[in-house]
Amino acid sequence: MKIKSLLHLGTEFEHTRTVDEKGKIVDPKIPKFDIMKVKDLSKEVRKSQKIKVESPRFISTLKRALTEMFEHADIDGSGSLSYQEFADAFKTLSYDLTENDIKTLIALADDNKDLSISWEEFIPVGIESIKTFFERNKQMQKQKEGHKEIRKEALKLVYWDEVLKCGSIMLKKFKFYDDKNTGLISMKNLRTSMSRCELLTPKEINVILRSFKSEETAFEYKLFDNLLFDVRFELARSRLMDTSLDKITEHLEEQFAKFDTN
């Protein structure tokens, strides 16, 4: 019974046929697996837990898990969650999601006019994203020995010039709203300023805004350059998200030319 319970939906033991070789009707929900013929029990357990993300049963199981997770987090039954509630909900989901994976999922979620996230609308996006995380993590695990972690210092060589350029543009926008010269602006003004900057992608804007726990928080805008770089670094580490580095070839050629004395 323990082994049977471990043969969860979406594994390599899943069979969708309803008729066997002899034409006998079979129940597709029962794994085609004879425990009486098993010699190495632990090996079969390991095999049974190899999740196939394209499996219809895995997808339906994940959809049910996400729905239950969000319903539990949605205490008032409004159908939407604040950014913090949304992030906290994902921390209760097993599925081997890292902190950075959760940030990526939050960036993918669209908000409503009241600055909350409609979780029912997000579920299809969440399913596709988590499937991608699974496949990415599986491939990275295979390449673990030769894999090198993305270094912040290395990415700074690539990102920093554009971050400073974006920061200088944003500084003018921030100062426009800071008429008392306090060095602080509201979340509303931060959102408005960033939405009008072509050097920022929508996902970057989402991650920046959702890194604050409250809409009442005042933003110290001298920290914007470092905040933007940290966000781009995290998105690069996810290996899934796009950034605004559309001129990377031109930038690198310019850097290389400095060392080309001939």
N, C-alpha and C positions, 0 to 999 in steps of 0.2 A: 504493500500500500504506500510505503514511503517513496519507493522508486516511482510508482505510478503518479504520485502527486508531483514529483520532480519533473516528469515528462510534460512540461508546461506547453501551452499553445505557441505555435510558431517555431517549433524545433524541427530538426531533420527527420523526426519520427512522424511528422504530420503527413497525412495522406488524404487527398481530397476525392479519391475515387469512391464510388458507391457500389461497385460490383467487382468481385475478385476474379482470378483467372478461370475459375470454374463456373462463373456466372452467378455466384451466390451473392445476395445483397448484403453489404457490410455497412456498419455505422461509421461514417467518416470522422466522427468525433473520438473514436477509440483508436489509439495508436496501434499500428501494425507491429506489435512488439511482444514476443513471447518470453516472459520473465523466466520461465522454466528452462530455457535454453541458454541463459546467460551464465558465463563462466567467471567473468571479471566484473563484479557489480559496480565497483568504483569507476571503471572505464566507461560503462554504459551511462552512469550518472553524468559524467563529464560531457559525453557525446550528446546527451539529451538536452544540455543547456546551451548548445550552440544556436543562438537565435538567428532566424532568417527574417530580416527586416521587411522583405517584400511579401511575407506570408500574410494572407488575408486575416488569419486568426491573430497574428501578432498585432496587426493594425487595429483590429476591433478591440483587442485587449488594451492596447495603449490608449485608444479613444475613451474606453470606459474608465481607465485609470485617471486620465486627465479630467474627465467630467466629474468624477467623484472628488478629485483633488480640489477643483475650482468650486464645486458646490459647498464643500466643507469650509473653504476660505471665504465664500460669499455669504457672510452671516446675515445680512439684511435681505438677501434674495433679489438684489437689484439687477443681477446679470452682468455687473461690471466690478472691477477691483481697482484700487489705487495701485500706483507703481510698487509701493512697499509690500502691499498684500500679495501682489502678483509674484514678486521675487520670493517672499517668504513661503508661498505655496509650493513653488518648485523645489524648495529645500526639503520638502517632505516626500518628494518623488524619488524612488531609488534609481533606477536606470543609469547609474554611473555618470551622472552629469557633474562636471566640474563647476566651480564658481564662475569661470569664464564662459562656460556653455550657457549658464543661466543668464549672464549679462547679454549674451548674444540673442537668446530667446526673447528677452525683454525688449531689445532693440528692434526685433522683427514685429513686435506687437503694435498695432495702430491704436491710437487713443481716440476718445470721443471729444466732443466740445467741452465736456466738463472735466477733461484731463484725466479720465479713468479709462481702463482697458476693458473692452467687451470680451470676456473670456470665451463665450460660445463662438464668436467669430474667429477667435485665435486658434481654436482646436485644430482645424485642418493644417494651418501653418505649423503649429507645434508638432504634429505628427510627422510631417515631412522633414522638419528640422532634426527631430530626435532620431529618425531613421538615418539621416546623414551623419549625425554624431556617432552613431553606432558603427557605421561603415568606416568612418574616418579613424575612430579609436582602434578598430580591429586592424586596419592597415598599419597604423602607427605602432601597434604592439608587435606586429611581425617585423617591423624595421627598427625596433627599439635599440638594438646593439649599435647600429650605424647612425642612429638618429641624433641630431644635435639640436639642443633647445635653442629657440630664437633668443638672441641676446639683445638686451635693451640698448647697449652701447653701439652695436652694429646698426640697428634700425635708426638710431639717432642720426647717423651719417646720411641716411637716405631721407628721413622725414623732416629733420629739424629746420632746414631752410624754408620749406613750404609752410611749416607750422608758424615760424616767425612772420612770414608774409601774411598769412591768414590772421595772426594775432595783431599785426599793425593795423589791418583793415578793421578788425573787430574793436580795437581800442577806440577808434574814432566814433564808432556806433555807441559804445558803452558810455563814453564821455558826454554824448548828446543827451542821454537819459540821466546822467549824474550832474544835475544842475547845481547841487550844493557841494560838489567836489569831495564827496565822502569816500570814494573808492569802492562804493557798493551800488549794486542795482538789484531790482526785483527779479524773480523768476520769470514773470511775464515779459519784462523788457529783455531779458536774456534770450528767451524763446523768439521774440520778435526780431532781435538783432541777428541771431543765427539763421533764421529762416530766409533771410535776404542776402546770405553770403554764398556765392557759387563755389567757393573752395571747400565747403562742408557738405558731406553727403547726408541724406535723411537719417541713415542709421547712426552716423556719428552724433548728430543732433539728439537723437533719441537716447543714446547711451549717456551723453552729457547731462541732459535734463533729468534722466531717471536715476542719476547717481545721487540726487538730493532727496532726502526723505520727505520734505514738505515743500509745498508751493509758497509757503510763507518765508522760506529761507532767503536771506540776502546773500548775493553772490559777490565775493571780493574779486573783481575782474582782473587784477594784476596777476592772478594765478591761472589765467586762461591758457597761456602757452603750454605750461606743464600739464594742465588738465587735458588739453587736446592731444598732446603727445602720448600721454598715458592711455587715452581712449584708442588711439590709432595702434598703439602697441598691443593692447588687448584684442582688438579686432584682427590684427595680423596673426596673433597666436591662435585664434580660433580656426584659422585656415579655411574659413568659409565666407568671410565678409569682404565686401568691396571697400576700397578707400578712394580718395580723390587724387591719387598719384597717377594722373593720366599722362604726365610728362616725365616719367621716370627715365626713359632712354636719354632724353635731352639733358636731364640733370646729371646723370652718371657720366655722359660724354664730357660734360663741362668739368666734372671732378677729375676724371682721368687725364684730361688735357693738362692739368696743373703739374702732373708728374712726367709729361712727355716733353722732355727738354729738346728733343730733336725734331 
